[in-house]
Amino acid sequence: MLQSLYVKNLALIDETEVTFGGGLNILTGETGAGKSIIIGSINLALGAKADKEMIRSGAEYALVELVFTVEDPAQVRAIQDMELSLEEGQLILQRKIMENRSQCKVCGETVTARQLRQLSEILIDIHGQHEHQSLLKEAKQLEILDAYAGSGLSEKKKRLCEAYRQYREKCRELSENETDEETRKRECSLAEFECREIEEAALVPGEDEEVERAYQRMSNARKIEEAAVGAHALCGYENSGAGSVIARALREIRSVSAYDETLKEYEKQLLDIDSLLNDYNRGMAEYLSGLEFDAGLFERTETRLNLINRLKSKYGNTVEEILDYRERALETIEKYEDYDAYRAALEKETAALKKKAVALSEEISARRKKNAGALSEKMREALADLNFEQAVFEIQVEAEEERLSENGYDRVRFLISTNPGEPVKELSQVASGGELSRIMLALKTVLADKDEIETLIFDEIDTGISGRTAWKVSEKMGILGRGHQLICITHLPQIAAMADTHFVIEKQVEDNRSITRIRELGQEESVEELARMLGGDAITESALKNAGEMKELAGKTKKI
């Protein structure tokens, strides 16, 4: 549930905070007061595109913060899958917009705008005043039907998606390997040459690193010998080397250690140093005795390294990659030596994968058709409640195998007749803007029980409706608010009367600047706002009485 919204320095808002309630939250206000800024700020916090022009004039940045309370286990798991954490059951989303960039945070952790958009799909469903136009698209109608069908269909679609991916991959392989005989001979000849070249090199995995180390050692043999001889001399027992100095120090300490127990410990330490130095000198002497430069071995090592590097430049960055290249070349030879058998096997695999995808599509289509009937019936009932008393609503599912895709092969169309005696037609041929708003609301109501998203936002979906129809829409919003948190911007008093929590958005002038404010209304203030919506500038006694009766009727309706 969306608990609160905090906005600072955004457009006409200098600073405001709104605490939303459960159920139906209504936002009203005069045209131009800034209602769209409130929804726009929520969208911004959820990752919508930010523009520096949104920053209030004179401010360095704009800030939007949303606080959600998340209790649903499915939502908690989805958030954890994004590797984000909750703070005592709360999720705090923050978006700071500056002139050249924006900064997004979730519970203090920096995230991307893309991650915010992912979160929005988990937490909230925003239905704008123009979104109902999406209902005219067949892709949206398919999406709605599949959402109604639920998790059973979703699992089958996942299997279909994988089967279709494999099928398309085989189709691509078939297309790429459709070559003429001359091309096949040329590619086979090249693969044979490459295999032979790699095989003749008799490479061993890891050999390149070993040969490189040996080459570097032999290339620097003189430098190594000079350094080793010098180090041995400095640590030796001749010409004031470290060994002779340590031996002299040991003799000095021994001459007096009998007089002081403390010196016994230092004598022991010097003995240890002398022993270590002896070991070092013996080891270094042995190393030097084995040092010799073999010109023939160096030449063979250099030649081998050059061969390996030449093969690397052609076939891969390591010996392992070169050997993998050889395996692929062998596969190419095998493929082209019996090309007809290879093509036949590939075509058989492709056909089998297509058959699997078609079979899954058939299962999905059957489930869609079954759910189309159930959804159509529920939609007819919901539309009747929204003053489409004799409307006929049908969902047509047509299977067309040539349309096979990761979504199956169905063409889904919503058909409606709003007038008795008229045949059903596609929504685009029948429904007006106001009718589409009601159809979308009916769908939201029907899908509410299957929707895991708790918070729904409706931005002026009452466009084009009035009178009795507006009251019917209001009743439906009240029903939807029983199981969801609704935040609704409206111009209609019939809908505003149904509010569980009522906010008014006002534009004021302070210090010669326009400022948008939002505040929660008490019961009496809510009635006054309804009277304003009913009667215009002058709030008359009759308008107040009418508003009070409307509020009372809404209260009784919500109790039914």
ABEGO torsion letter per residue (X at the ends): XBABBBBBGBEABABBBBBBBBEBBBBBEBBGAGAAAAAAAAAAAAGBBBBAAABBBGBABBBBBBBBBBABAAAAAAAAAAGBBBBGGBBBBBBBBBAABBBBBBGGBBBBAAAAAAAAAAABBBBBAAAAAAAABAAAAAAAAAAAAEAAAAAAAAAAAAAAAAAAAAAAAAAAABBBAAAAAAAAAAAAAAAAAAAAAGBBBGAAAAAAAAAAAAAAAAAAAAAAAAAAAAABABGGBAAAAAAAAAAAAAAAAAABAAAAAAAAAAAAAAAAAAAAAAAAAAAAAABBBBAAAAAAAAAAAAAAAAAAAAAEABAAAAAAAAAAAAAAAAAAABAAAAAAAAAAAAAAAAAAAAAAAAAAAAAAAAAAAAAAAAAAAAAAAAGBAABBBBBBBBBBAAABBAAEABBBBBBBBABBGBBBBBAAAABBAAAAAAAAAAAAAAAAAABABABBBBBGAABGBBEAAAAAAAAAAAAAAAABBBBBBBABAAAAAABABBBBBBBBBBGGBBBBBBBBBBAAAAAAAAAAAAAEABBBAAAAAAAAAAAAAAAAAAAX
